[in-house]
Amino acid sequence: MQILKLHDIQKSEGVIYYRRQYKAIAEIEFPNKVENLPVDFTIETGPLGDKHFELEFDYNKINYPFLPLQKALKEYILGIDDLGALPL
């Protein structure tokens, strides 16, 4: 399983500047097919610059173990956030 990309990234407007909420479509390559999975995630920056991450998706739509998929999505999303690729 590999995360190919995130597309249709939409930032939800919030009143707390250190908490960013997004909706996106994750394109994921599984051993026998490629699927698009809608995801909601939140990145909250703590006072010391640490990031707290929350991820939500409908895991019933995918025939793959939950924890490896969740871990791969988290690493991918935090990686593109570090590169500045997410809307501010």
The first five atom37 places (N, CA, C, CB, O) and aatype in JSON, in Angstrom:
{
  "aatype": [12, 5, 9, 10, 11, 10, 8, 3, 9, 5, 11, 15, 6, 7, 19, 9, 18, 18, 1, 1, 5, 18, 11, 0, 9, 0, 6, 9, 6, 13, 14, 2, 11, 19, 6, 2, 10, 14, 19, 3, 13, 16, 9, 6, 16, 7, 14, 10, 7, 3, 11, 8, 13, 6, 10, 6, 13, 3, 18, 2, 11, 9, 2, 18, 14, 13, 10, 14, 10, 5, 11, 0, 10, 11, 6, 18, 9, 10, 7, 9, 3, 3, 10, 7, 0, 10, 14, 10],
  "atom_mask": [
    [1, 1, 1, 1, 1],
    [1, 1, 1, 1, 1],
    [1, 1, 1, 1, 1],
    [1, 1, 1, 1, 1],
    [1, 1, 1, 1, 1],
    [1, 1, 1, 1, 1],
    [1, 1, 1, 1, 1],
    [1, 1, 1, 1, 1],
    [1, 1, 1, 1, 1],
    [1, 1, 1, 1, 1],
    [1, 1, 1, 1, 1],
    [1, 1, 1, 1, 1],
    [1, 1, 1, 1, 1],
    [1, 1, 1, 0, 1],
    [1, 1, 1, 1, 1],
    [1, 1, 1, 1, 1],
    [1, 1, 1, 1, 1],
    [1, 1, 1, 1, 1],
    [1, 1, 1, 1, 1],
    [1, 1, 1, 1, 1],
    [1, 1, 1, 1, 1],
    [1, 1, 1, 1, 1],
    [1, 1, 1, 1, 1],
    [1, 1, 1, 1, 1],
    [1, 1, 1, 1, 1],
    [1, 1, 1, 1, 1],
    [1, 1, 1, 1, 1],
    [1, 1, 1, 1, 1],
    [1, 1, 1, 1, 1],
    [1, 1, 1, 1, 1],
    [1, 1, 1, 1, 1],
    [1, 1, 1, 1, 1],
    [1, 1, 1, 1, 1],
    [1, 1, 1, 1, 1],
    [1, 1, 1, 1, 1],
    [1, 1, 1, 1, 1],
    [1, 1, 1, 1, 1],
    [1, 1, 1, 1, 1],
    [1, 1, 1, 1, 1],
    [1, 1, 1, 1, 1],
    [1, 1, 1, 1, 1],
    [1, 1, 1, 1, 1],
    [1, 1, 1, 1, 1],
    [1, 1, 1, 1, 1],
    [1, 1, 1, 1, 1],
    [1, 1, 1, 0, 1],
    [1, 1, 1, 1, 1],
    [1, 1, 1, 1, 1],
    [1, 1, 1, 0, 1],
    [1, 1, 1, 1, 1],
    [1, 1, 1, 1, 1],
    [1, 1, 1, 1, 1],
    [1, 1, 1, 1, 1],
    [1, 1, 1, 1, 1],
    [1, 1, 1, 1, 1],
    [1, 1, 1, 1, 1],
    [1, 1, 1, 1, 1],
    [1, 1, 1, 1, 1],
    [1, 1, 1, 1, 1],
    [1, 1, 1, 1, 1],
    [1, 1, 1, 1, 1],
    [1, 1, 1, 1, 1],
    [1, 1, 1, 1, 1],
    [1, 1, 1, 1, 1],
    [1, 1, 1, 1, 1],
    [1, 1, 1, 1, 1],
    [1, 1, 1, 1, 1],
    [1, 1, 1, 1, 1],
    [1, 1, 1, 1, 1],
    [1, 1, 1, 1, 1],
    [1, 1, 1, 1, 1],
    [1, 1, 1, 1, 1],
    [1, 1, 1, 1, 1],
    [1, 1, 1, 1, 1],
    [1, 1, 1, 1, 1],
    [1, 1, 1, 1, 1],
    [1, 1, 1, 1, 1],
    [1, 1, 1, 1, 1],
    [1, 1, 1, 0, 1],
    [1, 1, 1, 1, 1],
    [1, 1, 1, 1, 1],
    [1, 1, 1, 1, 1],
    [1, 1, 1, 1, 1],
    [1, 1, 1, 0, 1],
    [1, 1, 1, 1, 1],
    [1, 1, 1, 1, 1],
    [1, 1, 1, 1, 1],
    [1, 1, 1, 1, 1]
  ],
  "atom_positions": [
    [[0.84, -1.17, 0.0], [0.0, 0.0, 0.0], [0.89, 1.23, 0.0], [-0.96, 0.0, 1.21], [1.89, 1.31, 0.71]],
    [[0.49, 2.21, -0.83], [1.26, 3.44, -0.94], [0.3, 4.61, -1.15], [2.29, 3.36, -2.09], [-0.66, 4.5, -1.92]],
    [[0.56, 5.72, -0.46], [-0.23, 6.93, -0.66], [0.37, 7.65, -1.87], [-0.21, 7.86, 0.64], [1.54, 8.03, -1.86]],
    [[-0.43, 7.84, -2.92], [0.06, 8.48, -4.13], [0.01, 10.0, -4.03], [-0.73, 8.01, -5.32], [0.99, 10.68, -4.33]],
    [[-1.14, 10.53, -3.61], [-1.26, 11.99, -3.48], [-2.56, 12.35, -2.78], [-1.2, 12.67, -4.87], [-3.45, 11.52, -2.61]],
    [[-2.64, 13.61, -2.37], [-3.88, 14.21, -1.86], [-4.34, 15.21, -2.91], [-3.66, 14.9, -0.45], [-3.54, 15.99, -3.42]],
    [[-5.62, 15.19, -3.23], [-6.14, 16.19, -4.14], [-7.47, 16.71, -3.61], [-6.31, 15.62, -5.57], [-8.04, 16.14, -2.68]],
    [[-7.94, 17.79, -4.2], [-9.16, 18.49, -3.77], [-9.06, 18.87, -2.28], [-10.41, 17.6, -4.01], [-10.0, 18.67, -1.52]],
    [[-7.91, 19.41, -1.89], [-7.7, 19.81, -0.5], [-8.47, 21.09, -0.23], [-6.18, 20.0, -0.18], [-8.29, 22.09, -0.93]],
    [[-9.33, 21.06, 0.78], [-10.11, 22.23, 1.16], [-9.89, 22.5, 2.64], [-11.61, 22.02, 0.85], [-10.05, 21.61, 3.48]],
    [[-9.54, 23.74, 2.95], [-9.34, 24.12, 4.34], [-10.65, 24.69, 4.88], [-8.19, 25.16, 4.48], [-11.28, 25.54, 4.25]],
    [[-11.03, 24.22, 6.06], [-12.22, 24.75, 6.74], [-11.8, 25.97, 7.55], [-12.89, 23.67, 7.65], [-10.8, 25.94, 8.27]],
    [[-12.57, 27.01, 7.43], [-12.25, 28.23, 8.18], [-12.58, 28.03, 9.65], [-13.02, 29.45, 7.61], [-13.66, 27.55, 10.0]],
    [[-11.66, 28.39, 10.49], [-11.86, 28.28, 11.93], [-11.41, 29.55, 12.62], [0.0, 0.0, 0.0], [-10.73, 30.39, 12.03]],
    [[-11.78, 29.68, 13.86], [-11.43, 30.89, 14.6], [-10.15, 30.72, 15.42], [-12.57, 31.28, 15.52], [-9.6, 31.7, 15.92]],
    [[-9.67, 29.5, 15.54], [-8.45, 29.26, 16.3], [-7.3, 29.14, 15.29], [-8.57, 27.97, 17.19], [-7.28, 28.22, 14.48]],
    [[-6.35, 30.07, 15.35], [-5.33, 30.15, 14.32], [-4.32, 29.0, 14.36], [-4.6, 31.44, 14.44], [-3.7, 28.71, 13.34]],
    [[-4.14, 28.34, 15.48], [-3.17, 27.25, 15.58], [-3.79, 25.88, 15.29], [-2.54, 27.24, 16.95], [-3.12, 24.85, 15.41]],
    [[-5.06, 25.87, 14.92], [-5.76, 24.61, 14.59], [-6.28, 24.71, 13.16], [-6.94, 24.34, 15.6], [-7.12, 25.55, 12.86]],
    [[-5.78, 23.85, 12.3], [-6.15, 23.87, 10.88], [-6.91, 22.59, 10.55], [-4.9, 24.02, 9.97], [-6.45, 21.49, 10.84]],
    [[-8.09, 22.75, 9.94], [-8.93, 21.6, 9.58], [-9.04, 21.53, 8.07], [-10.34, 21.72, 10.23], [-9.24, 22.54, 7.39]],
    [[-8.92, 20.3, 7.54], [-8.93, 20.09, 6.1], [-9.83, 18.92, 5.74], [-7.52, 19.84, 5.58], [-10.1, 18.03, 6.55]],
    [[-10.29, 18.96, 4.48], [-10.96, 17.83, 3.84], [-10.22, 17.61, 2.53], [-12.52, 18.1, 3.61], [-9.84, 18.56, 1.85]],
    [[-10.02, 16.34, 2.18], [-9.29, 16.03, 0.95], [-9.67, 14.64, 0.47], [-7.76, 16.13, 1.18], [-10.39, 13.9, 1.14]],
    [[-9.18, 14.32, -0.7], [-9.32, 12.98, -1.27], [-7.91, 12.38, -1.35], [-10.02, 13.02, -2.7], [-7.02, 12.94, -1.99]],
    [[-7.71, 11.25, -0.69], [-6.43, 10.56, -0.73], [-6.47, 9.5, -1.81], [-6.08, 9.93, 0.66], [-7.36, 8.65, -1.83]],
    [[-5.5, 9.55, -2.71], [-5.37, 8.54, -3.74], [-4.38, 7.49, -3.23], [-4.91, 9.16, -5.12], [-3.2, 7.79, -3.01]],
    [[-4.87, 6.26, -3.05], [-4.08, 5.21, -2.41], [-3.95, 4.02, -3.36], [-4.73, 4.77, -1.08], [-4.93, 3.55, -3.94]],
    [[-2.71, 3.56, -3.51], [-2.46, 2.39, -4.35], [-2.38, 1.16, -3.45], [-1.16, 2.56, -5.18], [-1.51, 1.06, -2.59]],
    [[-3.29, 0.22, -3.68], [-3.29, -1.06, -2.98], [-2.67, -2.1, -3.91], [-4.74, -1.47, -2.55], [-2.45, -1.8, -5.08]],
    [[-2.39, -3.3, -3.43], [-1.73, -4.29, -4.28], [-2.43, -4.57, -5.61], [-1.6, -5.56, -3.54], [-1.76, -4.9, -6.59]],
    [[-3.75, -4.46, -5.67], [-4.44, -4.81, -6.9], [-5.26, -3.69, -7.52], [-5.32, -5.97, -6.65], [-5.9, -3.9, -8.55]],
    [[-5.27, -2.49, -6.91], [-6.06, -1.39, -7.46], [-5.68, -0.07, -6.82], [-7.57, -1.66, -7.26], [-4.95, -0.03, -5.83]],
    [[-6.18, 1.01, -7.39], [-6.01, 2.36, -6.85], [-7.38, 2.87, -6.44], [-5.33, 3.33, -7.9], [-8.33, 2.78, -7.21]],
    [[-7.48, 3.39, -5.22], [-8.76, 3.89, -4.73], [-8.62, 5.32, -4.24], [-9.3, 3.0, -3.6], [-7.54, 5.75, -3.82]],
    [[-9.73, 6.06, -4.3], [-9.82, 7.4, -3.74], [-10.61, 7.34, -2.46], [-10.46, 8.39, -4.75], [-11.73, 6.82, -2.44]],
    [[-10.05, 7.88, -1.39], [-10.67, 7.82, -0.07], [-10.83, 9.24, 0.48], [-9.83, 6.95, 0.89], [-9.84, 9.94, 0.65]],
    [[-12.07, 9.68, 0.76], [-12.25, 10.98, 1.4], [-11.72, 10.94, 2.83], [-13.74, 11.39, 1.38], [-12.0, 10.01, 3.59]],
    [[-10.94, 11.97, 3.2], [-10.37, 12.05, 4.54], [-10.61, 13.45, 5.11], [-8.86, 11.72, 4.52], [-10.63, 14.44, 4.37]],
    [[-10.78, 13.51, 6.41], [-10.83, 14.76, 7.17], [-9.68, 14.7, 8.15], [-12.23, 14.96, 7.91], [-9.48, 13.69, 8.82]],
    [[-8.92, 15.78, 8.25], [-7.83, 15.79, 9.2], [-7.63, 17.17, 9.8], [-6.54, 15.32, 8.55], [-7.98, 18.19, 9.2]],
    [[-7.07, 17.17, 11.0], [-6.8, 18.39, 11.74], [-5.36, 18.38, 12.2], [-7.77, 18.54, 12.94], [-4.86, 17.37, 12.7]],
    [[-4.68, 19.51, 12.02], [-3.33, 19.68, 12.5], [-3.35, 20.83, 13.48], [-2.31, 19.93, 11.33], [-3.71, 21.96, 13.13]],
    [[-2.98, 20.54, 14.71], [-2.95, 21.56, 15.76], [-1.52, 21.75, 16.22], [-3.88, 21.18, 16.95], [-0.86, 20.79, 16.62]],
    [[-1.04, 22.98, 16.16], [0.33, 23.27, 16.57], [0.33, 23.7, 18.03], [0.95, 24.37, 15.67], [-0.37, 24.63, 18.43]],
    [[1.14, 23.0, 18.82], [1.25, 23.3, 20.25], [2.13, 24.52, 20.5], [0.0, 0.0, 0.0], [2.73, 25.05, 19.57]],
    [[2.23, 24.97, 21.74], [2.99, 26.17, 22.07], [4.5, 26.02, 21.84], [2.75, 26.54, 23.52], [5.2, 27.02, 21.69]],
    [[5.0, 24.8, 21.8], [6.42, 24.58, 21.56], [6.71, 24.14, 20.13], [6.95, 23.54, 22.53], [7.82, 23.71, 19.83]],
    [[5.72, 24.23, 19.25], [5.9, 23.89, 17.84], [5.59, 22.44, 17.52], [0.0, 0.0, 0.0], [5.69, 22.03, 16.36]],
    [[5.22, 21.65, 18.52], [4.86, 20.26, 18.27], [3.49, 20.21, 17.58], [4.84, 19.43, 19.59], [2.65, 21.09, 17.78]],
    [[3.29, 19.17, 16.79], [2.04, 19.06, 16.03], [1.23, 17.88, 16.54], [2.33, 18.9, 14.53], [1.74, 16.78, 16.72]],
    [[-0.06, 18.15, 16.78], [-1.01, 17.11, 17.14], [-1.89, 16.86, 15.92], [-1.87, 17.51, 18.41], [-2.38, 17.81, 15.3]],
    [[-2.08, 15.61, 15.59], [-2.73, 15.25, 14.35], [-3.94, 14.37, 14.63], [-1.75, 14.53, 13.41], [-3.85, 13.42, 15.41]],
    [[-5.06, 14.69, 13.99], [-6.27, 13.87, 14.07], [-6.7, 13.54, 12.65], [-7.42, 14.61, 14.85], [-6.67, 14.4, 11.76]],
    [[-7.1, 12.29, 12.42], [-7.48, 11.83, 11.09], [-8.78, 11.06, 11.18], [-6.37, 10.95, 10.47], [-8.97, 10.23, 12.07]],
    [[-9.69, 11.34, 10.25], [-10.96, 10.62, 10.18], [-11.21, 10.19, 8.74], [-12.13, 11.49, 10.7], [-11.03, 10.97, 7.8]],
    [[-11.62, 8.95, 8.57], [-12.04, 8.44, 7.28], [-12.92, 7.22, 7.52], [-10.82, 8.09, 6.36], [-12.89, 6.62, 8.6]],
    [[-13.68, 6.86, 6.51], [-14.58, 5.71, 6.61], [-13.82, 4.45, 6.23], [-15.83, 5.9, 5.7], [-13.7, 4.11, 5.06]],
    [[-13.31, 3.76, 7.24], [-12.48, 2.57, 6.97], [-13.31, 1.38, 6.51], [-11.7, 2.19, 8.22], [-12.74, 0.37, 6.09]],
    [[-14.63, 1.46, 6.56], [-15.48, 0.38, 6.05], [-15.48, 0.33, 4.52], [-16.91, 0.54, 6.56], [-15.86, -0.68, 3.93]],
    [[-15.06, 1.43, 3.88], [-15.04, 1.48, 2.42], [-13.82, 0.8, 1.84], [-15.09, 2.91, 1.94], [-13.75, 0.57, 0.63]],
    [[-12.84, 0.47, 2.69], [-11.57, -0.07, 2.2], [-11.33, -1.44, 2.79], [-10.41, 0.88, 2.55], [-11.52, -1.66, 3.99]],
    [[-10.91, -2.36, 1.96], [-10.59, -3.7, 2.4], [-9.08, -3.79, 2.65], [-11.05, -4.77, 1.35], [-8.35, -4.42, 1.89]],
    [[-8.64, -3.14, 3.72], [-7.22, -3.1, 4.08], [-7.14, -2.85, 5.58], [-6.44, -1.99, 3.26], [-8.03, -2.19, 6.13]],
    [[-6.11, -3.34, 6.26], [-6.01, -3.12, 7.71], [-5.96, -1.62, 8.06], [-4.76, -3.81, 8.25], [-5.3, -0.83, 7.38]],
    [[-6.66, -1.26, 9.11], [-6.84, 0.13, 9.5], [-5.55, 0.8, 9.95], [-7.86, 0.22, 10.6], [-5.22, 1.88, 9.46]],
    [[-4.82, 0.18, 10.86], [-3.66, 0.84, 11.47], [-2.55, 1.17, 10.47], [-3.11, -0.02, 12.56], [-2.03, 2.28, 10.51]],
    [[-2.14, 0.25, 9.58], [-1.11, 0.63, 8.6], [-1.56, 1.76, 7.67], [-0.72, -0.58, 7.77], [-0.76, 2.62, 7.31]],
    [[-2.83, 1.75, 7.3], [-3.36, 2.81, 6.44], [-3.35, 4.14, 7.18], [-4.78, 2.46, 5.96], [-2.95, 5.16, 6.61]],
    [[-3.8, 4.15, 8.43], [-3.82, 5.37, 9.23], [-2.4, 5.92, 9.41], [-4.47, 5.1, 10.6], [-2.18, 7.13, 9.29]],
    [[-1.44, 5.06, 9.69], [-0.06, 5.49, 9.89], [0.52, 6.08, 8.61], [0.8, 4.31, 10.36], [1.18, 7.12, 8.65]],
    [[0.28, 5.43, 7.47], [0.8, 5.92, 6.2], [0.19, 7.28, 5.83], [0.53, 4.9, 5.09], [0.89, 8.17, 5.35]],
    [[-1.12, 7.44, 6.06], [-1.76, 8.72, 5.78], [-1.2, 9.82, 6.68], [-3.27, 8.62, 5.97], [-0.95, 10.93, 6.22]],
    [[-1.02, 9.52, 7.95], [-0.49, 10.51, 8.89], [0.91, 10.95, 8.46], [-0.45, 9.94, 10.32], [1.19, 12.15, 8.42]],
    [[1.78, 10.0, 8.14], [3.14, 10.35, 7.72], [3.14, 11.17, 6.44], [3.98, 9.09, 7.54], [3.9, 12.13, 6.31]],
    [[2.3, 10.79, 5.49], [2.24, 11.51, 4.21], [1.74, 12.94, 4.42], [1.32, 10.76, 3.23], [2.33, 13.88, 3.89]],
    [[0.66, 13.1, 5.17], [0.06, 14.42, 5.37], [1.02, 15.33, 6.15], [-1.28, 14.31, 6.11], [1.2, 16.49, 5.78]],
    [[1.63, 14.83, 7.22], [2.57, 15.66, 7.98], [3.8, 15.99, 7.14], [2.98, 14.94, 9.27], [4.39, 17.05, 7.3]],
    [[4.19, 15.09, 6.24], [5.31, 15.36, 5.35], [5.02, 16.5, 4.39], [0.0, 0.0, 0.0], [5.86, 17.38, 4.2]],
    [[3.84, 16.49, 3.78], [3.52, 17.58, 2.85], [3.25, 18.88, 3.6], [2.31, 17.22, 1.98], [3.43, 19.96, 3.05]],
    [[2.82, 18.78, 4.86], [2.66, 19.99, 5.67], [4.02, 20.61, 5.97], [1.91, 19.66, 6.99], [4.16, 21.83, 5.93]],
    [[5.01, 19.8, 6.27], [6.36, 20.3, 6.52], [6.94, 20.98, 5.29], [7.27, 19.17, 6.97], [7.73, 21.91, 5.42]],
    [[6.56, 20.5, 4.1], [7.02, 21.11, 2.86], [6.24, 22.39, 2.51], [6.91, 20.12, 1.72], [6.62, 23.12, 1.59]],
    [[5.15, 22.65, 3.24], [4.34, 23.85, 2.98], [3.35, 23.66, 1.84], [0.0, 0.0, 0.0], [2.92, 24.64, 1.24]],
    [[2.99, 22.42, 1.54], [2.11, 22.15, 0.41], [0.62, 22.23, 0.77], [2.41, 20.79, -0.15], [-0.22, 22.15, -0.12]],
    [[0.29, 22.37, 2.04], [-1.13, 22.48, 2.44], [-1.53, 23.95, 2.44], [-1.37, 21.84, 3.85], [-0.72, 24.8, 2.79]],
    [[-2.78, 24.25, 2.07], [-3.25, 25.64, 2.11], [-3.21, 26.2, 3.54], [-4.67, 25.73, 1.55], [-3.52, 25.51, 4.5]],
    [[-2.84, 27.47, 3.64], [-2.79, 28.1, 4.96], [-4.08, 28.76, 5.31], [-1.69, 29.11, 5.02], [-4.2, 29.34, 6.39]]
  ]
}
